[in-house]
Amino acid sequence: MNARRNARDYERLPQHSEAHLNWALIAMMTRRLTRKSPRTSQWTR
């Protein structure tokens, strides 16, 4: 769980929670896009 702050509501304003969620999703997608070897699905074999 890389973005633990999303598990609980620690922020006072909803905008802060939304901003942190956006950063967490951006980080997750960049990790997936820059992965060395792409995962192959069992359904495509």
Chimera marker file (.cmm) of the C-alpha trace (Angstrom):
<marker_set name="trace">
<marker id="1" x="0.000" y="0.000" z="0.000" r="1" g="1" b="0" radius="0.5"/>
<marker id="2" x="2.066" y="2.894" z="-1.281" r="1" g="1" b="0" radius="0.5"/>
<marker id="3" x="-0.569" y="5.563" z="-0.668" r="1" g="1" b="0" radius="0.5"/>
<marker id="4" x="-1.612" y="4.857" z="2.912" r="1" g="1" b="0" radius="0.5"/>
<marker id="5" x="-3.151" y="8.293" z="3.347" r="1" g="1" b="0" radius="0.5"/>
<marker id="6" x="-5.950" y="7.204" z="1.028" r="1" g="1" b="0" radius="0.5"/>
<marker id="7" x="-7.009" y="4.413" z="3.400" r="1" g="1" b="0" radius="0.5"/>
<marker id="8" x="-8.332" y="6.863" z="5.990" r="1" g="1" b="0" radius="0.5"/>
<marker id="9" x="-9.752" y="10.350" z="5.794" r="1" g="1" b="0" radius="0.5"/>
<marker id="10" x="-6.994" y="12.469" z="7.335" r="1" g="1" b="0" radius="0.5"/>
<marker id="11" x="-7.583" y="15.624" z="5.325" r="1" g="1" b="0" radius="0.5"/>
<marker id="12" x="-9.837" y="18.469" z="6.392" r="1" g="1" b="0" radius="0.5"/>
<marker id="13" x="-10.854" y="19.584" z="2.922" r="1" g="1" b="0" radius="0.5"/>
<marker id="14" x="-12.137" y="17.317" z="0.159" r="1" g="1" b="0" radius="0.5"/>
<marker id="15" x="-9.868" y="19.130" z="-2.320" r="1" g="1" b="0" radius="0.5"/>
<marker id="16" x="-6.799" y="17.945" z="-0.391" r="1" g="1" b="0" radius="0.5"/>
<marker id="17" x="-7.999" y="14.351" z="-0.489" r="1" g="1" b="0" radius="0.5"/>
<marker id="18" x="-8.701" y="14.639" z="-4.197" r="1" g="1" b="0" radius="0.5"/>
<marker id="19" x="-5.275" y="16.138" z="-4.893" r="1" g="1" b="0" radius="0.5"/>
<marker id="20" x="-3.510" y="13.384" z="-2.955" r="1" g="1" b="0" radius="0.5"/>
<marker id="21" x="-5.549" y="10.744" z="-4.754" r="1" g="1" b="0" radius="0.5"/>
<marker id="22" x="-4.584" y="12.237" z="-8.122" r="1" g="1" b="0" radius="0.5"/>
<marker id="23" x="-0.878" y="12.140" z="-7.206" r="1" g="1" b="0" radius="0.5"/>
<marker id="24" x="-1.188" y="8.540" z="-6.038" r="1" g="1" b="0" radius="0.5"/>
<marker id="25" x="-2.863" y="7.512" z="-9.301" r="1" g="1" b="0" radius="0.5"/>
<marker id="26" x="-0.262" y="9.359" z="-11.383" r="1" g="1" b="0" radius="0.5"/>
<marker id="27" x="2.538" y="7.591" z="-9.490" r="1" g="1" b="0" radius="0.5"/>
<marker id="28" x="0.866" y="4.208" z="-9.956" r="1" g="1" b="0" radius="0.5"/>
<marker id="29" x="0.362" y="4.714" z="-13.688" r="1" g="1" b="0" radius="0.5"/>
<marker id="30" x="3.943" y="5.912" z="-14.262" r="1" g="1" b="0" radius="0.5"/>
<marker id="31" x="5.245" y="2.815" z="-12.476" r="1" g="1" b="0" radius="0.5"/>
<marker id="32" x="3.059" y="0.632" z="-14.680" r="1" g="1" b="0" radius="0.5"/>
<marker id="33" x="4.060" y="2.413" z="-17.879" r="1" g="1" b="0" radius="0.5"/>
<marker id="34" x="7.799" y="2.329" z="-17.148" r="1" g="1" b="0" radius="0.5"/>
<marker id="35" x="7.883" y="-1.319" z="-16.140" r="1" g="1" b="0" radius="0.5"/>
<marker id="36" x="10.761" y="-3.282" z="-17.690" r="1" g="1" b="0" radius="0.5"/>
<marker id="37" x="8.829" y="-6.307" z="-18.927" r="1" g="1" b="0" radius="0.5"/>
<marker id="38" x="5.123" y="-6.006" z="-19.690" r="1" g="1" b="0" radius="0.5"/>
<marker id="39" x="2.919" y="-8.574" z="-18.050" r="1" g="1" b="0" radius="0.5"/>
<marker id="40" x="1.186" y="-10.973" z="-20.369" r="1" g="1" b="0" radius="0.5"/>
<marker id="41" x="-2.282" y="-12.087" z="-19.593" r="1" g="1" b="0" radius="0.5"/>
<marker id="42" x="-3.216" y="-15.744" z="-19.488" r="1" g="1" b="0" radius="0.5"/>
<marker id="43" x="-6.181" y="-14.966" z="-21.739" r="1" g="1" b="0" radius="0.5"/>
<marker id="44" x="-4.006" y="-13.837" z="-24.659" r="1" g="1" b="0" radius="0.5"/>
<marker id="45" x="-1.967" y="-17.028" z="-24.920" r="1" g="1" b="0" radius="0.5"/>
<link id1="1" id2="2" r="1" g="1" b="0" radius="0.2"/>
<link id1="2" id2="3" r="1" g="1" b="0" radius="0.2"/>
<link id1="3" id2="4" r="1" g="1" b="0" radius="0.2"/>
<link id1="4" id2="5" r="1" g="1" b="0" radius="0.2"/>
<link id1="5" id2="6" r="1" g="1" b="0" radius="0.2"/>
<link id1="6" id2="7" r="1" g="1" b="0" radius="0.2"/>
<link id1="7" id2="8" r="1" g="1" b="0" radius="0.2"/>
<link id1="8" id2="9" r="1" g="1" b="0" radius="0.2"/>
<link id1="9" id2="10" r="1" g="1" b="0" radius="0.2"/>
<link id1="10" id2="11" r="1" g="1" b="0" radius="0.2"/>
<link id1="11" id2="12" r="1" g="1" b="0" radius="0.2"/>
<link id1="12" id2="13" r="1" g="1" b="0" radius="0.2"/>
<link id1="13" id2="14" r="1" g="1" b="0" radius="0.2"/>
<link id1="14" id2="15" r="1" g="1" b="0" radius="0.2"/>
<link id1="15" id2="16" r="1" g="1" b="0" radius="0.2"/>
<link id1="16" id2="17" r="1" g="1" b="0" radius="0.2"/>
<link id1="17" id2="18" r="1" g="1" b="0" radius="0.2"/>
<link id1="18" id2="19" r="1" g="1" b="0" radius="0.2"/>
<link id1="19" id2="20" r="1" g="1" b="0" radius="0.2"/>
<link id1="20" id2="21" r="1" g="1" b="0" radius="0.2"/>
<link id1="21" id2="22" r="1" g="1" b="0" radius="0.2"/>
<link id1="22" id2="23" r="1" g="1" b="0" radius="0.2"/>
<link id1="23" id2="24" r="1" g="1" b="0" radius="0.2"/>
<link id1="24" id2="25" r="1" g="1" b="0" radius="0.2"/>
<link id1="25" id2="26" r="1" g="1" b="0" radius="0.2"/>
<link id1="26" id2="27" r="1" g="1" b="0" radius="0.2"/>
<link id1="27" id2="28" r="1" g="1" b="0" radius="0.2"/>
<link id1="28" id2="29" r="1" g="1" b="0" radius="0.2"/>
<link id1="29" id2="30" r="1" g="1" b="0" radius="0.2"/>
<link id1="30" id2="31" r="1" g="1" b="0" radius="0.2"/>
<link id1="31" id2="32" r="1" g="1" b="0" radius="0.2"/>
<link id1="32" id2="33" r="1" g="1" b="0" radius="0.2"/>
<link id1="33" id2="34" r="1" g="1" b="0" radius="0.2"/>
<link id1="34" id2="35" r="1" g="1" b="0" radius="0.2"/>
<link id1="35" id2="36" r="1" g="1" b="0" radius="0.2"/>
<link id1="36" id2="37" r="1" g="1" b="0" radius="0.2"/>
<link id1="37" id2="38" r="1" g="1" b="0" radius="0.2"/>
<link id1="38" id2="39" r="1" g="1" b="0" radius="0.2"/>
<link id1="39" id2="40" r="1" g="1" b="0" radius="0.2"/>
<link id1="40" id2="41" r="1" g="1" b="0" radius="0.2"/>
<link id1="41" id2="42" r="1" g="1" b="0" radius="0.2"/>
<link id1="42" id2="43" r="1" g="1" b="0" radius="0.2"/>
<link id1="43" id2="44" r="1" g="1" b="0" radius="0.2"/>
<link id1="44" id2="45" r="1" g="1" b="0" radius="0.2"/>
</marker_set>
